[in-house]
Amino acid sequence: TFGALSSGGFSTKNASIAFYASAQIEWTIIIFMFLAGANFALHFFSFRSRNLLVYWKNAEFKLYTGIILAASTLVFLDLGGPWQGVGWGDSLRAAFFQIVSIVTTTGFATADYTFWPHTAMTLLLLMMFVGGCSGSTGGGIKPGRYLIILKRSSIELKKMVHPRGVFTLRFSDRIIKEDLLLNVLQFFFIYIIIVALGMIYLTSQGLD
């Protein structure tokens, strides 16, 4: 429980959560990993106001939830339902567990996904670049930064059509100033450059 909520992923068993072979345990951990990847301020405001709509009013949380639902569904479909002799429910649980674990950078595992179809493995790889929300225990680039980059890209496209137009970049009802935008872009590109250089170095050592 502590490993799930802190998105640390520590397990007392070598086989991680797969050791328990329990659907109830896996779904419970999926829920807590998902909650750990959300902004903890949202948990506080929701608890204080006794209103779950606090989550849905947050743009980053909606993107975070949408990415997890879309990626899990695509992995489930790519597994072909009853993958390797297991039922639909087991395939769905495996898809959600691995996606949520990787998106939130928790690191728990219930299946050896290196034997999964290539599309599913590619989706899992891409999910490593998402991360939990801002203000969460999850690592990664974070959906909030992607939102800012996407909104800025949208503004640049609008400027191509309306060169004299004045557009304001907003995120969560606040105006994003140029210095914060540059900070986000700098973080994103340095992150990608480090990953690319790391991949080149590892492959040069004969690793896949």
N, C-alpha and C positions, 0 to 999 in steps of 0.2 A: 504493500500500500504506500509506504513512504517513497519507494523507488518510482512508483507511478506518478504520485502527486508532485514530486520534485523533478520529474522527467529525467531522473538519473539512471534508471534502468538496471539497478543492482538486483541480483537474484541470489537466493541461497542455494540454487540448484544449477548444475552445469548446463542442463537443457533449457534453462530459463523457464518461462511460464509453460512451455510445452510439457514439462515434467508432470504437471498436475492433470493434464488431459481432461480438463473440466470446462464445459461451455459456460457455466455460470461464472466461474472465476475469470475467464477470458473477457466476457462481456462487461463484467464489473470493472476490470482493469482498462478496457477500452474507454469506458465512460470517464474514469478518473484521469487517464492520459489526455483525453480531449479537454477536460476541465483545466488540467494543468497547463495546456497550451493556450488557454484563453487569458485575456488580460485580468489580473487579479483585482484590479480596481473595479471591474464590472461585477465580480463576485460580491465585493463589498457594497457597491451601490444597490445591487439587486437585493441583497440581504437586508440592507437598511430600509429600502423602500418597499420591500415585499412585492417586487414587481419583476417578472421575468422578461418583460418587454425591454428592459434596460439593455439586454444582450442584442436584441434585434435592431435596436436603434444605432448600434455601433457598426460603421461600415467595414472596419477591419475584421470584426468577428463574423460578419456575414460572408466576407470573402474567404476567411479561414474555414468556415463551415462548408461553403460551397465547394472549395477545392477538395476537402476531405470526402464529401459525398460523391462528387464527380469522379475522382480518382479511384475510390473504392469500388464504385459501380463498374468502371471500365476494367479494373483488374478482375473483378468477379466475372464479368462477361468474357474476358480473355481466358480465364481459367476454364471456361466452358461448363460452368455449373458444377456438376459432380466430378470435380477434378481428381484424377488418380484414385477413383473408386469411392471417394467420400461424397456425402450428400450435398444438396444445395445449401442447406443451413451451415454446414461446416465450411464450404467454399466461401460463403458470404462472410462468415466470422473471420476466416483466415485473411480475406482481402481487407476488411476493415481493421483488423488488428495490426497487420503489417503497415498499412498506410498511416494510421494514426500514430503508431510507434515511431515511424520514420519522420513524419511531418513534425511531430513534437520533439524530436531528437531524444526520445526516451531510451530506445535501444533494446526493448524486450523483443523476444521472438517466439513464435509458435510453430514455424515451418521453415524449411530450408528453401527459400525462394530463389536460390541460384539454379534450381531445377525447374522453375516456372517458365512459361512461354516468354519469348523475347519482349513482346509488347508490355507484359506485366512487369518484367524486370526493368524496362526502360522507364516506365511510370514511377516505379519505386526509386530509381536513380534521380529522376526529376524532383520528386517529393523531398529529397534531401536538401534542395535549394530553397524550400519554402520556409520551414521553421514555424515556431509558435508565434502568437501575437505579441505586440509590444507590452511590456509589463507582466510577462509570463515567465515561467522557469525554462521555457524552451529556447533553444538556440536558433541558428539559421539567419537568413536575410530578413525574414518576417514579412507577413502579408501587408502590413502598413506601409512599408517602404515600396513594395510593388504597386500599391494603390497610388502613392504619390508620383512614382515614375510613370504609370499609365495615364494619370490625369495630366501630367505635364506633356506627355507625348500627344495626348488628345488636343491640348492647347496649341502645340506646334503645328499640328495638321490643320486646325482651324485658322491659324495665322497664314497658312499657305493660300487659303481661300479668301480670307479677309485680312490683308496685310496691315490695315490701319485699325483693326479691332483691338479692343482692350479686354483682356481676359484675366480673371483672378483665379489663382490656384487655391482651392479650399479643401481642407481635410478635417472631418469631424467638427464642422461648424467654425473652424478657425482658418485664417488666411496663412498660407505657407509662404514665408519670406524667402528671399533668394539665398541667404546664407544657409538656411535649413535644407533647402533643395539641393544645394551644392554638397552639403554634408551627406545627404542620402545617396546622391549619385556617386560621390567619392567612395563611400562604403561599399556600394554595389560593385563598382568596377574593380576596386582593390580585392574584394572577395573573389570575384570571378578570375582575376589574374592569378591570385595565389592558388586557387583550385587547378587552373590550367597548368601552371608551372609544376605543381605537385604531381599531377597526372603524368606530365612528360618525364619527370624524374623517376617516378615509380615504374613506368613502362620501360624506361632505359635500363632498369635493373632486372628486366625480364619478367616482371609481374604483370598480371592481366589488368 
